[in-house]
Amino acid sequence: MPLTIINSFASWVLKQRIHQIELFLKYPNEVQEELLMNLIQSSKNTVLGKQYDFTTIKSYANFAERVPISTYEELQPLIERTRKGEQNVFWEEPIKWFAKSSGTTNAKSKFIPVSNEALEDCHYKGSKDLLCLYLNNNEDSELFLGKSLRLGGSSQIYEDNNTFFGDLSAILIENMPIWAEFSSTPSNKISLMSEWETKIAAIINETKNENVTSFAGVPSWMLVLMNKMLEETGKGNLFELWPNLEVYFHGGVNFEPYREQYQKILPKKEFKYYEIYNASEGFFAIQDLNNSSDLLLMLDYGIFYEFIPMDTFGTPDQKVIRLADVELFKNYALVITTNSGLWRYLIGDTVRFTSLNPYRIRVTGRTKHHINVFGEELMVENTDQAIAKACKLTQTEVVDYTVAPIFMEGKEKGAHEWMIEFKNPPADVSQFQKALDESIQSLNSDYEAKRYNNMTLNPLVINVARKNLFYDWLKDRDKLGGQHKIPRLSNQRDYLEQLKNMQFQSV
């Protein structure tokens, strides 16, 4: 069958989903309420369902009164029972897959349950919807005339008590439908290689002669791959290698600090960037418009959403609200109930709504990865945007960064201390420092108030990291590639001190 016919047919099939998406756009809160009741009904005979008497829950109010908000640590005993072979603990259908995740930094692993329903009705459905929305917005797309270059985790599947665990990427590839494998590169064998540096070389060798029309992965790691690809092939930009490239599907970290670097290796204005928001726990949101940073919250993936306003988070006055009660531009901690048996699970991400009709969000950071030592309420979204602004003003580029507080001692005021690795360091670091500090103040009024006349906070301090410092730090912790990320912000100094200790080590 000619590729043009395959492209047309695939586009037609995917776009049939638009009508279902329009349903939850029109009735978002009703779709969510019905979904919750279905999750409760299907799990009434589980261990957890009997514990909270799901049979008598008839409304969201009943559910919220009876089932507590839970962290991973609180759900872990139930998850471990299932990992040891016991079923019907928190989800009615057998669960044999667990996505192994250590989050951004913790050494201790989490094992996130992944049901068959979550694979089909959430993760794979999300991947298809991403293509559906993209194709609906780009009628002349020739996406399926070529292949999608994917860069996932570096992990294999392990078996334990007839249950299986590994990186989410490995689980998805292991269960991938044939159509997805056919349209992807590199091969599954290379995609699942565990040793990052060997894997990068193999990906370059296998994909450089393919007709790649799109690529997908975390911006920081994808940039490493693409720069190495250009270095190996001697090409000036990616279009010289793959002339039919049309879109980059990205997620995992904020794209803004990397945007200008991508635009240099993808120098065409018509090239598209599409963002997604997914995790081991589920697929949550998709960019549904060209040239937009807002993500459409997907409401029919078997996930019920709740939100905790960050101004009450972790306090005695903490309150939890459902989707119908959210407000624009407020930061919320995200709480999910899923078709993998995570009940009122505090995932650790923070979001804010940019639209209520339809519900669109932006991911603003992590509940644990912000700085609020001095009442400044600094979020990752603030620092990512400020870095991008400072880079533009000083004509420089940043590879990675992390920030920690300098605590007050005696009469000494506090400050924020940064470790920044530059791709090309600024000619004047003090000029960059000033631009960064002023950018943060323009984005965060609490930080601006604390910085006023150095009342509470002194000017920020910048350490210029040696080349590959963050790469070496991750490598030292066996965290190269995949979904592993540098912790941007912390209320403690642990990560910063570790990096400072490695600053003058040659690895």
C-alpha atoms as one frame of an Amber mdcrd trajectory, in Angstrom:
protein
   0.000   0.000   0.000   1.528   3.421  -0.948   2.642   5.566   1.985   0.359
   8.429   0.911  -2.693   6.167   1.296  -1.428   4.958   4.701  -0.958   8.587
   5.764  -4.487   9.550   4.672  -6.090   6.493   6.258  -4.223   6.892   9.564
  -5.209  10.568   9.703  -8.869   9.728   9.040  -8.966   7.002  11.722  -7.344
   9.186  14.383  -9.601  12.167  13.705 -12.753  10.112  14.384 -11.898  10.610
  18.066 -12.578  14.375  17.802 -16.315  13.793  18.377 -15.663  12.046  21.723
 -13.314  14.833  22.793 -16.033  17.359  21.967 -18.337  15.513  24.387 -16.151
  16.106  27.446 -15.451  19.651  26.251 -19.200  20.304  26.340 -19.970  18.426
  29.572 -16.669  18.349  31.502 -17.971  18.182  35.048 -20.678  15.631  34.223
 -18.092  13.400  32.494 -15.837  13.592  35.554 -18.665  12.827  38.028 -19.803
   9.809  36.006 -16.224   8.575  35.713 -15.746   8.757  39.496 -18.926   6.800
  40.173 -17.818   4.136  37.670 -14.427   3.810  39.349 -16.086   3.447  42.755
 -18.658   0.927  41.502 -16.050  -1.233  39.785 -13.868  -1.359  42.913 -16.526
  -1.929  45.581 -15.377  -5.519  46.228 -11.676  -4.746  46.551  -9.917  -4.683
  49.923  -9.844  -0.886  49.780 -13.438  -0.707  48.514 -14.666  -2.711  51.497
 -12.546  -0.671  53.903 -14.292   2.543  52.819 -17.654   0.899  52.038 -17.773
   1.920  48.402 -21.212   0.333  48.002 -22.800   3.208  49.943 -20.912   6.062
  48.242 -23.456   7.855  46.070 -21.847  11.257  45.491 -18.572  13.123  45.359
 -19.298  14.517  48.836 -19.536  10.945  50.252 -16.293  10.039  48.509 -14.402
  13.109  49.763 -15.594  12.594  53.354 -14.678   8.921  53.461 -11.509   8.381
  51.417  -8.397  10.246  52.631  -5.811  12.015  50.491  -2.831   9.650  50.178
   0.845   9.886  49.368   2.808   7.008  47.865   4.157   6.104  51.295   0.620
   5.712  52.616  -0.468   3.537  49.684   2.741   1.504  49.616   1.569  -1.344
  51.912  -1.376  -2.048  49.575   0.859  -1.805  46.521   3.367  -4.214  48.039
   0.607  -6.774  48.659  -0.208  -6.699  44.953   3.462  -6.884  43.962   3.698
 -10.065  46.025   0.871 -11.611  44.019  -2.312 -10.703  45.925  -4.995  -9.260
  43.661  -8.255  -7.325  44.114  -6.560  -5.135  46.723  -7.219  -1.652  45.288
  -8.352  -2.457  41.738 -10.763  -5.170  40.608  -8.814  -6.408  37.579  -5.473
  -8.195  38.029  -2.473  -5.861  37.977   0.838  -7.339  36.869   2.693  -4.233
  35.642   4.413  -1.676  37.869   6.206   1.430  36.627   9.372   1.819  38.638
   9.961   5.460  39.394  12.287   7.295  41.741  10.747  10.669  41.014  13.142
  13.514  40.371  15.805  12.783  42.948  14.964  10.211  45.602  17.049   7.050
  45.585  14.121   5.029  46.952  12.057   3.519  44.173   8.328   3.814  43.782
   6.331   1.076  42.088   3.309   2.661  40.431   0.572   0.146  39.485  -0.320
   0.098  35.775  -3.522  -1.793  34.989  -4.528  -3.055  31.561  -7.274  -0.402
  31.598  -4.663   2.315  32.214  -2.512   1.038  29.360  -5.385   1.020  26.865
  -7.701   3.781  28.083  -5.100   6.214  29.346  -1.503   5.871  28.102  -2.162
   4.553  24.581  -5.345   6.592  24.243  -3.345   9.690  25.165  -0.716   8.918
  22.539  -3.398   8.495  19.870  -5.185  11.678  20.996  -1.945  13.626  20.731
  -1.735  12.613  17.068  -5.463  13.202  16.622  -5.308  16.786  17.912  -2.153
  17.532  15.961  -3.617  16.196  12.704  -6.902  18.023  13.296  -4.943  21.291
  13.536  -2.632  20.516  10.604  -4.683  19.194   7.688  -1.703  19.028   5.317
   0.444  16.930   7.672   2.448  14.082   6.158   3.403  12.639   9.528   2.827
   9.021   8.525   4.973   9.229   5.403   7.880   8.807   7.793   8.646   7.663
  11.328   8.669   9.136  14.824  12.011   9.071  16.615  11.298   8.224  20.247
  13.669   8.659  23.165  12.360   6.855  26.224  13.803   5.425  29.398  16.799
   3.154  29.597  15.421   0.196  31.441  14.470  -3.428  31.052  11.559  -5.384
  32.491  12.094  -7.423  35.666   9.858 -10.176  37.013   8.996 -10.738  40.659
   6.196 -13.002  41.969   4.670 -13.108  38.478   4.461  -9.317  38.426   6.666
  -7.171  36.222   8.323  -3.828  36.827  10.473  -1.390  34.918  10.577   2.099
  33.478   7.168   3.206  32.145   8.715   3.513  28.667   9.731  -0.145  28.816
   6.233  -1.209  29.899   4.621   0.789  27.104   7.014  -0.624  24.507   6.507
  -4.171  25.836   2.723  -3.807  25.346   2.846  -1.535  22.309   0.312  -2.125
  19.529   1.797  -3.132  16.164   0.761   0.129  14.467   2.848   2.134  16.939
   5.958   0.004  16.498   5.660   0.164  12.717   5.675   3.960  12.746   8.502
   4.389  15.283  12.280   4.375  15.310  14.653   3.145  16.736  13.765  -0.520
  17.128  12.377  -1.812  20.419  15.691  -3.553  21.087  17.615  -0.287  20.963
  14.873   1.707  22.710  15.162  -0.592  25.729  18.967  -0.553  26.008  19.950
   0.270  29.578  23.388   1.866  29.145  22.694   5.462  28.113  25.881   6.315
  26.202  25.863   3.050  24.212  22.173   3.570  23.528  22.724   7.092  22.125
  25.352   5.780  19.679  22.997   2.981  18.569  20.073   5.394  18.071  22.219
   7.678  15.914  23.438   4.761  13.806  19.926   3.368  13.252  17.953   6.575
  12.708  20.270   8.866  10.715  19.185   7.272   7.421  15.462   7.013   8.278
  12.803   9.411   7.023  12.032  10.960  10.415   8.991  13.256  10.384   8.599
  13.755  14.149  10.396  13.065  17.389   9.280  12.620  20.982  11.014  12.773
  24.353  12.155  14.920  27.296  13.672  18.222  26.007  16.899  18.074  28.031
  17.843  14.545  26.945  16.534  14.947  23.398  18.778  17.991  22.991  21.785
  15.870  23.991  20.823  13.279  21.356  20.181  15.839  18.609  23.450  17.700
  19.194  25.365  14.417  19.082  23.460  13.482  15.921  24.596  16.707  14.211
  28.136  16.227  15.473  28.293  12.649  14.150  26.773  13.417  10.746  28.437
  16.795  10.186  25.098  18.425   9.377  24.384  22.064  10.177  20.800  21.509
  11.308  18.278  18.702  11.588  16.468  19.541   8.343  19.648  18.736   6.412
  19.409  15.248   7.904  15.628  14.828   7.940  14.050  17.288   5.440  10.477
  16.144   6.238  10.599  16.885   9.973   7.433  18.702  11.038   6.837  18.372
  14.812   8.500  17.690  18.171   6.263  16.141  20.866   7.784  16.945  24.246
   7.082  16.722  27.973   8.696  16.008  31.325  10.303  19.408  31.929   9.465
  22.994  31.034  10.452  23.661  27.432  11.170  27.403  27.747  14.836  27.190
  28.885  15.569  25.035  25.819  13.421  26.746  23.163  16.124  28.948  21.601
  18.585  26.050  21.431  15.994  23.977  19.542  15.208  26.831  17.195  18.894
  26.962  16.212  18.971  23.300  15.164  15.423  23.493  13.714  15.558  26.811
  11.825  12.116  26.813  10.214   9.272  28.960  11.555   6.651  26.466  10.400
   8.131  23.649  12.523   5.681  22.710  15.299   6.211  22.001  19.004   3.507
  20.036  20.852   3.631  19.553  24.620   2.157  16.725  26.679   1.775  16.138
  30.407   2.124  12.507  31.386   3.757  10.459  34.126   3.973   6.906  35.431
   0.621   7.527  37.128  -1.206   8.506  33.958  -1.552  10.667  30.869  -3.177
  13.953  31.878  -3.088  16.749  29.336  -2.222  17.577  25.719  -1.525  20.789
  23.835  -4.558  21.111  21.568  -3.653  24.273  19.633  -0.724  25.195  17.400
   1.746  27.652  18.943   0.323  27.406  22.463   1.795  26.439  25.825  -1.614
  25.622  27.314  -2.572  21.973  27.760  -6.090  20.594  27.424  -6.960  18.504
  30.489  -8.162  15.135  29.160 -11.226  14.127  31.161 -12.118  10.645  29.882
  -8.926   8.657  30.507 -10.171   6.913  33.648  -8.697   9.631  35.891 -10.764
  11.731  38.306  -9.137  15.040  39.228  -9.100  16.993  42.465  -7.049  20.027
  43.474  -5.543  21.523  46.632  -4.939  25.302  46.532  -1.230  25.779  47.241
  -1.948  28.637  49.647  -3.557  26.052  51.962  -1.424  23.023  51.036   0.028
  21.220  54.050  -1.665  23.548  56.535  -4.487  22.807  59.019  -6.740  24.787
  56.662  -5.938  22.605  53.641  -8.970  22.135  51.426  -9.580  19.871  48.439
 -11.810  20.900  45.551 -13.078  19.218  42.404 -12.703  20.435  38.849 -15.949
  22.426  38.863 -14.589  24.682  41.642 -11.147  25.640  40.335 -10.225  29.260
  39.605  -8.040  30.810  36.948  -4.320  31.404  37.534  -4.135  29.880  41.027
  -1.535  27.226  41.824  -2.975  23.842  42.809  -1.459  20.565  43.982  -2.865
  17.819  41.779  -4.784  14.872  43.309  -5.805  11.918  41.126  -8.017   8.834
  41.396  -7.191   6.416  38.574  -8.173   3.243  36.766  -5.039   1.649  38.192
  -6.352   1.884  41.745  -4.649   5.045  42.970  -7.296   6.615  45.217  -7.027
  10.353  45.965  -3.320  10.133  45.240  -1.160  13.214  45.744   1.056  12.981
  42.681   3.362  15.821  43.722   2.826  18.153  40.741   1.414  21.656  40.777
  -0.695  23.176  38.002  -2.608  26.359  37.281  -5.604  26.867  35.010  -5.292
  29.232  32.060  -8.831  28.522  30.798 -12.011  27.143  32.359 -13.926  26.597
  29.116 -12.369  24.311  28.097 -10.190  23.351  31.061  -6.615  24.125  30.080
  -3.614  24.031  32.401   0.081  24.677  32.675   2.350  22.605  34.888   4.038
  24.971  37.342   6.283  22.674  39.360   6.359  20.164  42.173   4.921  20.391
  45.679   8.365  19.488  47.054  10.380  21.460  44.518   9.771  25.076  45.292
  11.451  27.560  47.618   9.460  29.175  50.377  12.038  29.660  53.108  11.442
  33.409  53.287   7.803  33.582  52.152   8.778  34.073  48.506   6.708  31.147
  47.116   9.115  30.611  44.225   7.888  28.001  41.710   9.779  26.199  38.945
   7.602  27.952  36.375   8.984  31.290  37.651  12.632  30.271  37.445  12.279
  28.561  34.048  10.704  31.690  32.555  13.264  33.943  34.241  16.170  31.865
  32.916  14.717  32.099  29.399  14.329  35.908  29.705  17.838  36.393  31.107
  19.343  34.208  28.360  17.600  36.261  25.682  18.763  39.554  27.201  22.399
  38.426  27.504  22.626  36.283  24.344  23.548  33.128  26.208  22.236  29.574
  26.645  21.770  27.419  29.745  22.207  23.638  29.878  20.811  23.109  33.393
  20.461  24.716  36.787  19.423  24.209  40.397  18.615  26.661  43.184  18.799
  26.457  46.987  18.363  28.938  49.835  21.178  30.614  51.719  19.760  30.568
  55.223  19.851  33.598  57.520  22.606  33.506  60.117  22.666  36.101  62.855
  22.344  39.479  61.173  23.058  38.051  57.733  20.085  38.124  55.413  19.041
  35.188  53.278  19.434  34.734  49.522  19.037  32.229  46.740  22.127  30.427
  45.498  22.179  29.110  41.932  24.351  26.554  40.185  24.081  27.182  36.424
  25.779  25.303  33.616  25.987  27.488  30.516  26.377  26.190  26.994  28.113
  29.462  26.186  28.837  31.469  29.367  27.844  35.149  29.385  30.616  37.680
  28.800  29.625  39.312  32.089  28.183  36.973  34.753  27.164  39.918  36.937
  25.042  41.264  34.060  23.329  37.876  33.725  22.865  37.766  37.510  21.167
  41.174  37.467  18.938  40.217  34.507  17.934  36.964  36.197  17.141  38.622
  39.527  15.043  41.333  37.870  13.235  38.760  35.720  12.234  36.746  38.785
  10.962  39.897  40.474   8.858  40.731  37.419   7.309  37.229  37.506   6.843
  36.766  41.271   5.515  39.587  43.452   6.352  37.746  46.692  10.001  37.448
  45.665   9.945  41.099  44.555   8.645  42.170  47.983  11.369  40.227  49.805
  14.020  41.709  47.524  12.815  45.307  47.912  15.791  47.305  49.225  17.359
  43.938  50.197  14.833  43.943  53.049  14.708  40.161  53.527  16.688  38.713
  50.614  20.067  39.761  49.298  20.717  39.558  45.533  20.921  36.020  44.233
  24.305  34.300  43.985  25.423  32.411  40.859  27.961  29.600  40.690  29.053
  28.911  37.101  29.162  25.129  36.758  31.949  23.415  34.874  31.048  21.661
  31.637  29.039  18.438  32.118  28.648  18.943  35.892  24.944  18.059  35.903
  25.493  15.173  33.471  28.229  13.767  35.730  26.064  14.250  38.837  23.248
  12.224  37.246  25.689   9.615  35.917  27.183   9.225  39.385  23.664   8.370
  40.606  22.865   6.049  37.661  20.199   8.480  36.418  21.213   9.216  32.837
  18.486   9.462  30.211  14.791   8.698  30.240  12.615  10.643  32.638  15.372
  11.615  35.082  15.482  15.327  35.794  17.648  17.800  37.676  15.816  19.096
  40.789  15.343  22.753  39.924  14.348  24.115  43.332  14.736  22.888  46.892
  14.112  24.270  50.368  17.290  22.463  51.470  20.895  22.717  50.310  21.631
  18.986  49.816  21.633  18.910  45.990  23.519  22.181  45.659  26.217  21.068
  48.109  26.635  17.751  46.263  27.096  19.635  42.999  29.553  22.078  44.568
  31.571  19.132  45.879  31.731  17.704  42.337  32.477  21.068  40.726  36.250
  20.588  40.583  36.301  16.819  40.196  37.219  15.431  36.784  34.948  12.496
  35.965
